[in-house]
Amino acid sequence: MEYIIIGLLVVILILVVISLFKNINESEITERLGKLETNMVKEIGNFKLDFTRHITNDFNVLNEKIEERLRLINDKVNERLDENFEKTNKTFMSVLERLSKIDEAQKKIDNLSNDIVSLQSVLTDKKARGIFGEVNLKHIMSSVFGENNDKVYKMQYTFKNGTVADCVLIAPDPLGTIAIDSKFPLENYQNMVDKNNSEMVRIQAEKAFKQDMKKHIDDIASKYIIPGETTDQAILFLPAEAIFAELNAYHQEIIEYSYKKRVWITSPTTLISTLTTIQIIMKNIERDKYTAIIHQELKLLDEEFKRYKERWDRLSRNIDSVSKDVKEIHTTTEKITKRFNLINQVEMEQIDYETNKNE
């Protein structure tokens, strides 16, 4: 733009010069105009070259800036694309992982369904149901007290009267031996809670269920509470939490009946809590027992220490007496030594006197 303005100024200057020199003759004017035209053409050519060179340089600089900007934009876009691709890839992998977990969970659900069907078939048989309760009881005992801890509990224990309890808990006095027996009254309970049954069927099933529970309580009270061999109480273990909850929620008379018979009804959860409490009591009893032993030993040690003190005092007195005797002997020795010295001096003086006399 500067060169264009300069060119316009030059043209205006030419016009001014022409107006100033209009009185000059035509030949001079023609000559001067020719020179002026030549100069103008030259200046315009130079102007075109400079203008073209500057335009080219500016265009190159602008092109470089544009290319640099485009390169930065391209790098930024590639970076964003890489980040988005990485995030998308992580999301996709997370989705695949979750799908695999869902598939695994579905397989576990299918296996659980099969296990539930198998468990249902097992629980329909009374004998298999009894074995299930015993296995569950053994698992709980081993979880609380350790595997095969015969000092604390024994499975399938036979009493002196020939009865066999599923488990006995061997606790120190005052707890004593406590019998634990597993019972699983299922059929009447299922008929009682099944909403598809008629009200009459459910009422009859409820009566039968109560009779089953009372019979189990009576059996345990008569078989496993043995004076002189067990404590005056026993535990009835129900392997199903639902039956235990049903009893406590709607059949309080059964709970009170068990209290009168001193048979405590437990479920897997409450049995674990009961055994854990008993375990703490047993530890406290053992600790108290060892505490009594420690107190007894401390008393004996106190007596021994008193005898030691008496003997030390006597020895100390003897040592003081011996020390006094030693001092007295030392004093006597000093006196005797002085006497001997005096005697020796007297003898030497006597000898000197006799020597002088003889001379």
Secondary structure, 3 states (H helix, E strand, C coil): CHHHHHHHHHHHHHHHHHHHCCCCCHHHHHHHHHHHHHHHHHHHHHHHHHHHHHHHHHHHHHHHHHHHHHHHHHHHHHHHHHHHHHHHHHHHHHHHHHHHHHHHHHHHHHHHHHHHHHHHHHHCCHHHHHHHHHHHHHHHHHHHHCCCCCCCEEEEEECCCCCEEEEEEECCCCCCEEEEEECCCCHHHHHHHCCCCCHHHHHHHHHHHHHHHHHHHHHHHHHHCCCCCCCCCEEEECCCHHHHHHHHHHCHHHHHHHHHCCEEEECHHHHHHHHHHHHHHHHHHHHHHHHHHHHHHHHHHHHHHHHHHHHHHHHHHHHHHHHHHHHHHHHHHHHHHHHHHHHHHHHHHHHHHHHHHHC
